[in-house]
Amino acid sequence: MATIKDIAKQAGVSIATVSRILNYDQTLSVTEETRKRIFETAESLNYSKFKNRPHKKKSHGKIAIVLWVTEQEELNDLYYLSIRMGVENKLQAESYETVHLFPNENVTEKNDIDGIIAIGKFSESEIKKLTTISKSIVFLDFDTFAFGYDCVVTDFEQAVKQVVDHFLDKGIHSIGMLAGKESTYDQNLVLKDPRYDFFVKKIKVKLNQDSEYIFTGSFSPDSGYQLMMEAIEKLGDQLPRAFFVASDAMAIGAIRALHEHNIQVPERVSLIGFNDISIAKYFYPPLSTVKVYTEVMGELGVDLLVKQIKNPLEVPQRITLGTKLINRKSSL
């Protein structure tokens, strides 16, 4: 496992700087270029499968990796950065050239693309634009099966069950949630966090608990911080003994809020995040989280796309990946 020292050495910065950036220290003044280099280094050190594999010189074609978040947003929640790097490593190993398309770029200008890996959520009009540059498209982290497009997604229901059952096994009977909400870049599609519905159903059955301990915001450290502050102020002594947080980025902000109020983690509040981004293990306390296999998601997405390009099928495919609960020190 890579250490902070390894990241610092490869990124060309001090160990202290790496530590503060990985903990989203708001008081540290660094350039966006440095911040980006450290986060990407942390991610790249996690990917070892293709590092020593010799690459063929002849290109098999050009693939567009389409992101639904900006570069800045990608750094605020490293989940999508992790998926992108998994895709890039697999495409490089398969000898494909890549081009990146961020939300503010004009996709209609691309006319030499053999296929598209679309990472994130897209509205119907955005999908229509993508089809103008290639009919071969695979979506990652967005269920487009019903719309006739191949996709790779996560089993959110099983993930929520893992978390709630873990808390119950520890004798915890008041469980809150910090949920997220999203909308596509063009604002034409508002997306509800699927974990929210599964969580509500689960706690109703197991605890006869309603949604009074659920707070909703965006998937960022700042939002996690604000939501936990809201929960602390609103609930006081009735603050739940545990929280399931819909992303590691939000969980990092939530723990910061708990620290500021001298609320011990995990002694008073146990907390489990979601995604297992590369920096989760470097936070204090190391973050318990649900591992989403982003590297596998990227690899399978590339496999689906290559099959589409070589032998197009009219029947769409959906691959659903399981998850794994990783217990670290932020939860009992």
Order of alpha helices (4+ residues) and beta strands (2+ residues): alpha-alpha-alpha-beta-alpha-alpha-beta-beta-alpha-beta-beta-alpha-beta-beta-alpha-beta-alpha-beta-alpha-beta-beta-alpha-beta-beta
